[in-house]
Structure formats: C-alpha cells, structure tokens
Amino acid sequence: MAASGDGDNDFASARAFLEVLDDAGISWVFWNYSDDWRTSGVWTEGTTDGSWTVKNLTPTGEWIRSEIRK
C-alpha cells in the first residue's frame, strides 16, 4: 500500500522486504493496528469494542496475522 496507508496491498513486495529484515536479524512491527477505513487497517471498521475475532480481520489483517504466526 502507499505511505498514506491506503491503496492496493502488495503482499509480494512486503514479503520480500520481511525476508530482507529476517536475513539481517532485524525485527519488525506493523504500524496500523486499527479499524481504520484505509487498506492498512487490520480490523474491519467498527471493531473497537474489544470483542473481535479473526472474522473481523481485513485482508491486510489476515496477511499480518499469518506473517506473525510464522
């Protein structure tokens, strides 16, 4: 996605970047742990009451969860 947090996801490029970080022993974090309407939000809009489940993840959230669980 764009630096604004919106735009199309590019999981292939993100995966390549995470591999560079991994090879260099550098940890990482995803910066938008929110229910923001932008592509970068990991939760669907309205998921702020703490009663979330994996069903509330956006495509970005699903991808990030998968990467963290590796």
C-alpha positions, 0 to 999 in steps of 0.5 A: 500500500502507499505511505498514506496507508491506503491503496492496493496491498502488495503482499509480494513486495512486503514479503520480500522486504520481511525476508530482507529484515529476517536475513539481517536479524532485524525485527519488525512491527506493523504500524496500523493496528486499527479499524481504520477505513484505509487498506492498512487497517487490520480490523474491519471498521467498527471493531473497537469494542474489544470483542473481535475475532479473526472474522473481523480481520481485513485482508491486510489483517489476515496477511499480518496475522499469518506473517506473525504466526510464522 
